Amino acid sequence: MSQQLQLFTWSSSGSHYGGSSWTSMDSRHPMTFDTIALEGKMKQGIVDDLDRFVARREFYKRVGKAWKRGYLLYGPPGTGKSSVVSALSNHLKFNLYVVELANFGSDYELRHALLSIANKSIVVFEDIDCCPELHARSESTKASDESSDDNTRNDGSHHHLKRKSPGKLTLSTLLNCIDGLWTYGRATEKRGSLCSLRTTKMFWTRR
């Protein structure tokens, strides 16, 4: 009997001192590539790509690349993005980790969450085009500096320094976690992760 697939969501403690963690429930979505409504060539192309990805772990290791694969799913609500993700999970027998960026208050928390994901998983970033929590690097640095200035006070006899704010969640850290240095944070030759970005509209980032 095959092991029940799991759906993980991030539970934030709201504290900078820890306590946040992934919580899981059984993933019972029945959608598969046999039942999903997709154009034939597109469906077969996805299945072939997934099978090739799984079979080429040694190739990824040999050429020095993280063993992972990414998909961007975009379209209005109700067009089947969730169904595709479920079909991916059921085909690969990979657990799902759902990342809702509004649940993350800082770069540190996002990195901590992503680095604690188990091997052979699918990481789903939900509606990243709609997330108000993302900030450009310069905005986050400015906010952190201002917070540090506000938390520092000299009353003439003692210098008081409160705990420095960990900063906001930045776009640069998100991109690094998806396809940058943080991709290589854990034994990626064995990791085997699939990254799915879900959005209601196509988007681009500018340098």
N, C-alpha and C positions, 0 to 999 in steps of 0.2 A: 504493500500500500504506500503510495507516494505521500510525502510530507505536505501538510497544508501550507499553502503560500500565505505570507503575512503582509499586511499593509501598515506601515509605520508613519506616525505623525510626530512632530516635535512639540514637546510640552515645556514651555519656558517658565522658569521659576520667578522671572522678573527681578532676579538678584544678580549682581555682578560677581558674587562669591560662589557660584555653582548651583547645583540642584536641578538644572535643566536636563532633559533626557528624551530619548525616543520611546514612545509607547506604541504598542502593536495591537492589532486585531486581525482576525481571520479575513483574508481576501477571497471572497467567493463570487466575484464577477465572472459570469459564465462565458464571456465573449472570447472567441478564438478566431484564427484566420480562416477556419472552415465556415464560420457563421457570419462573419462581418461583411457588411455591404461595401465592397471596394471594387474598383475596376480591376479586371483580371490581371493585366500586365503589371499594374502598380502593386497589387497584393503579392504576386509572385516575386517581384523585384525586392520587396521588403523581406519576405521570407528567405530568399536566397542570400540577401545581405546579412541577415541575422545568423544564418547557418555558417556563412563564411567567417563572420566575426568570431564565433565560438571556436571554429576549427583552427584559427590562425594565432592562437596565443603565443606559440613559440616564435612566429614571425614578428609579432609586436616586440617581444623581448629582444630578438636579434637585431632589429633596427633601432632600438632605444626609444620606443614609443610606449606610452601608457596603454594598457589593454582596456580600451573603452571605446564606446561608439556613441555618437550624438544624433538626435533627431529634433527638428523644429516642427511642431504641429501648430498650425494657425488657422483661424476661421471663426465665424460667429458661433455663439452658444448653440448647442444642439446639432453640430455638424459631425460629431463622432470622435472628437479628440480623446475623450475618456475611454471610448470603446477600443481605439487603437492601442492606447497604453495597456489596457487589460489584455488585449490579444498578444502584445509583446511579452507581458509577464507570463501568461499561460503557455506561450510557445517556448520560452527560454527556461521556465521554471525558476525565475528570479523573483525575489521579494521586491515590494514597492516601498520606496521612501518618498513621501510627499513633502516638498519644501514650499511653504507659504511664507514669502519673505517678510510679510507684516509681523510674523511671530519672532523675528530676529532684531534685536536692538543694536547690535554692534558687529563689526567685522570678526572679532574674536569669537563670538557665539556661533556665527555661521561656520567659521573654519572648524571649531570644535565639533559641531554637529556633523559636518560632512566627513571629517576624518574618523568619526566613530561609526561610520556605515560599514556593514559587513560586506565580505566578498560576494561577488555574483549577485548584484542588486541593480535595480532600476531606480534612478533618482529623478523625480518629476518636479520641475520648477513651475509652479502655478502662476499664470497671468502676470508675468514679469513686466509687461508693458504698462500695467495698471498700478504697480507698487509705488506708493508715495514715500517709502522709506529709503529708497536709493538716492544717494547724493554723489556728486562728482568729488574726486579726491580733494580738490582745492577747498570746496565748501566744508567738507568734513574736517580738514586740518584747521581751517579758520574757526569753526565751532569749538573744536577741542582746545585751541589756544585761548579763546575767549572764556571757556569754562574754567581753564586753569587759572586765568587772571582773576576771575570772580571768586574762586575758591581760596585765593591767597590774600591774607590780610595781616597787617602789622599794627598792633595796638600801642607801640611805643616801648613795650617791655618784653613781649613774647611774640614769636612769629608762628602763626597758625596756618597749617596747610591741610586742607581736606583731601580726601581721596580723589585723585584725578579721574575725570570721566573717561570711560573706555572709547568714546567716540561713536559716530553713527555708522550705519551700514553703507558701504561705498560700492559703486559700480565696479571699480577696479578690482576689489577683492572678489566680488561675484564672478567676474570674468576669469580671474586667476584660478578660482576654485573649479570652474567649468573646464577650462582649457589652458591653464598656465602652470606655474611652478607648484601650486598646491595640489595639482593633479598627481604629482609624484610623491605625495606625503607618506604613503604606506605601500610597501611591497606590491606595486601595481602590476608586476608581471603575473601575480596570482589573483589580482582583485577582480577583474572582469566586470566592469560597470557599464551601464547604459544610461545615458543622460537624455532626458526628454524635456524640452522647453515648450510649455503650452501658453499660447497667447491668443487673444481675440483678433489681433491684427498683426501684420508683418511690421517689423521695426528694424532700424539700423542704429548703430552707435557711431559717433563721429570722434575723430581724434582731436 
